[in-house]
Amino acid sequence: MLIIPVKEGENIDRALKRYKRKFVKTTIKNQLQERKQFTKPSVARRAQVQKAQYIQSLKDAEEV
């Protein structure tokens, strides 16, 4: 559960913005989206490998 202390005299919109930012950073949203539908292990593994290849290509391009 996220707790956002609202300071004295603070605008509610600003507190809501802090809540939204904290919500995104805690990756709760990502977990909820993953639970909506089942992903086969082979598909998840393929996505992981593709991501690793992409990151490696960025690092290789940076070295050149």
Biotite code that builds the C-alpha atoms (Angstrom):
import biotite.structure as struc

atoms = struc.array([
    struc.Atom([0.000, 0.000, 0.000], chain_id="A", res_id=1, res_name="MET", atom_name="CA", element="C"),
    struc.Atom([1.331, 3.393, -0.967], chain_id="A", res_id=2, res_name="LEU", atom_name="CA", element="C"),
    struc.Atom([1.258, 6.147, 1.594], chain_id="A", res_id=3, res_name="ILE", atom_name="CA", element="C"),
    struc.Atom([1.718, 9.748, 0.506], chain_id="A", res_id=4, res_name="ILE", atom_name="CA", element="C"),
    struc.Atom([1.857, 12.254, 3.373], chain_id="A", res_id=5, res_name="PRO", atom_name="CA", element="C"),
    struc.Atom([0.129, 15.488, 2.408], chain_id="A", res_id=6, res_name="VAL", atom_name="CA", element="C"),
    struc.Atom([1.946, 18.471, 3.838], chain_id="A", res_id=7, res_name="LYS", atom_name="CA", element="C"),
    struc.Atom([0.170, 21.393, 5.468], chain_id="A", res_id=8, res_name="GLU", atom_name="CA", element="C"),
    struc.Atom([-1.136, 23.767, 2.826], chain_id="A", res_id=9, res_name="GLY", atom_name="CA", element="C"),
    struc.Atom([-0.088, 21.505, -0.060], chain_id="A", res_id=10, res_name="GLU", atom_name="CA", element="C"),
    struc.Atom([-2.235, 21.447, -3.157], chain_id="A", res_id=11, res_name="ASN", atom_name="CA", element="C"),
    struc.Atom([-4.113, 18.143, -3.603], chain_id="A", res_id=12, res_name="ILE", atom_name="CA", element="C"),
    struc.Atom([-3.155, 18.048, -7.287], chain_id="A", res_id=13, res_name="ASP", atom_name="CA", element="C"),
    struc.Atom([0.511, 18.094, -6.355], chain_id="A", res_id=14, res_name="ARG", atom_name="CA", element="C"),
    struc.Atom([0.020, 15.268, -3.849], chain_id="A", res_id=15, res_name="ALA", atom_name="CA", element="C"),
    struc.Atom([-1.861, 13.264, -6.472], chain_id="A", res_id=16, res_name="LEU", atom_name="CA", element="C"),
    struc.Atom([0.989, 13.801, -8.927], chain_id="A", res_id=17, res_name="LYS", atom_name="CA", element="C"),
    struc.Atom([3.467, 12.477, -6.329], chain_id="A", res_id=18, res_name="ARG", atom_name="CA", element="C"),
    struc.Atom([1.217, 9.458, -5.763], chain_id="A", res_id=19, res_name="TYR", atom_name="CA", element="C"),
    struc.Atom([1.056, 8.683, -9.482], chain_id="A", res_id=20, res_name="LYS", atom_name="CA", element="C"),
    struc.Atom([4.846, 8.992, -9.800], chain_id="A", res_id=21, res_name="ARG", atom_name="CA", element="C"),
    struc.Atom([5.402, 6.696, -6.836], chain_id="A", res_id=22, res_name="LYS", atom_name="CA", element="C"),
    struc.Atom([2.837, 4.232, -8.209], chain_id="A", res_id=23, res_name="PHE", atom_name="CA", element="C"),
    struc.Atom([4.677, 3.964, -11.522], chain_id="A", res_id=24, res_name="VAL", atom_name="CA", element="C"),
    struc.Atom([8.062, 3.541, -9.805], chain_id="A", res_id=25, res_name="LYS", atom_name="CA", element="C"),
    struc.Atom([6.861, 0.642, -7.632], chain_id="A", res_id=26, res_name="THR", atom_name="CA", element="C"),
    struc.Atom([6.041, -1.386, -10.775], chain_id="A", res_id=27, res_name="THR", atom_name="CA", element="C"),
    struc.Atom([2.621, -2.354, -9.424], chain_id="A", res_id=28, res_name="ILE", atom_name="CA", element="C"),
    struc.Atom([1.154, -1.367, -12.772], chain_id="A", res_id=29, res_name="LYS", atom_name="CA", element="C"),
    struc.Atom([3.475, -3.750, -14.628], chain_id="A", res_id=30, res_name="ASN", atom_name="CA", element="C"),
    struc.Atom([2.594, -6.629, -12.315], chain_id="A", res_id=31, res_name="GLN", atom_name="CA", element="C"),
    struc.Atom([-1.120, -6.054, -12.813], chain_id="A", res_id=32, res_name="LEU", atom_name="CA", element="C"),
    struc.Atom([-0.719, -6.000, -16.592], chain_id="A", res_id=33, res_name="GLN", atom_name="CA", element="C"),
    struc.Atom([1.297, -9.239, -16.531], chain_id="A", res_id=34, res_name="GLU", atom_name="CA", element="C"),
    struc.Atom([-1.394, -10.995, -14.501], chain_id="A", res_id=35, res_name="ARG", atom_name="CA", element="C"),
    struc.Atom([-4.151, -10.058, -16.945], chain_id="A", res_id=36, res_name="LYS", atom_name="CA", element="C"),
    struc.Atom([-3.092, -12.700, -19.428], chain_id="A", res_id=37, res_name="GLN", atom_name="CA", element="C"),
    struc.Atom([-0.869, -15.746, -19.383], chain_id="A", res_id=38, res_name="PHE", atom_name="CA", element="C"),
    struc.Atom([2.417, -15.576, -21.271], chain_id="A", res_id=39, res_name="THR", atom_name="CA", element="C"),
    struc.Atom([3.936, -18.846, -22.361], chain_id="A", res_id=40, res_name="LYS", atom_name="CA", element="C"),
    struc.Atom([7.418, -19.456, -20.947], chain_id="A", res_id=41, res_name="PRO", atom_name="CA", element="C"),
    struc.Atom([8.858, -19.784, -24.456], chain_id="A", res_id=42, res_name="SER", atom_name="CA", element="C"),
    struc.Atom([7.450, -16.387, -25.457], chain_id="A", res_id=43, res_name="VAL", atom_name="CA", element="C"),
    struc.Atom([8.742, -14.776, -22.274], chain_id="A", res_id=44, res_name="ALA", atom_name="CA", element="C"),
    struc.Atom([12.191, -16.277, -22.835], chain_id="A", res_id=45, res_name="ARG", atom_name="CA", element="C"),
    struc.Atom([12.251, -15.078, -26.455], chain_id="A", res_id=46, res_name="ARG", atom_name="CA", element="C"),
    struc.Atom([11.360, -11.540, -25.366], chain_id="A", res_id=47, res_name="ALA", atom_name="CA", element="C"),
    struc.Atom([14.103, -11.644, -22.746], chain_id="A", res_id=48, res_name="GLN", atom_name="CA", element="C"),
    struc.Atom([16.677, -12.767, -25.330], chain_id="A", res_id=49, res_name="VAL", atom_name="CA", element="C"),
    struc.Atom([15.576, -10.085, -27.799], chain_id="A", res_id=50, res_name="GLN", atom_name="CA", element="C"),
    struc.Atom([15.884, -7.424, -25.129], chain_id="A", res_id=51, res_name="LYS", atom_name="CA", element="C"),
    struc.Atom([19.380, -8.642, -24.249], chain_id="A", res_id=52, res_name="ALA", atom_name="CA", element="C"),
    struc.Atom([20.375, -8.561, -27.929], chain_id="A", res_id=53, res_name="GLN", atom_name="CA", element="C"),
    struc.Atom([19.064, -5.009, -28.269], chain_id="A", res_id=54, res_name="TYR", atom_name="CA", element="C"),
    struc.Atom([20.950, -3.806, -25.202], chain_id="A", res_id=55, res_name="ILE", atom_name="CA", element="C"),
    struc.Atom([24.111, -5.529, -26.399], chain_id="A", res_id=56, res_name="GLN", atom_name="CA", element="C"),
    struc.Atom([23.814, -3.862, -29.819], chain_id="A", res_id=57, res_name="SER", atom_name="CA", element="C"),
    struc.Atom([23.498, -0.455, -28.120], chain_id="A", res_id=58, res_name="LEU", atom_name="CA", element="C"),
    struc.Atom([26.618, -1.146, -26.075], chain_id="A", res_id=59, res_name="LYS", atom_name="CA", element="C"),
    struc.Atom([28.509, -2.313, -29.163], chain_id="A", res_id=60, res_name="ASP", atom_name="CA", element="C"),
    struc.Atom([27.493, 0.813, -31.081], chain_id="A", res_id=61, res_name="ALA", atom_name="CA", element="C"),
    struc.Atom([28.636, 2.951, -28.155], chain_id="A", res_id=62, res_name="GLU", atom_name="CA", element="C"),
    struc.Atom([32.098, 1.364, -28.176], chain_id="A", res_id=63, res_name="GLU", atom_name="CA", element="C"),
    struc.Atom([32.632, 2.029, -31.879], chain_id="A", res_id=64, res_name="VAL", atom_name="CA", element="C"),
])
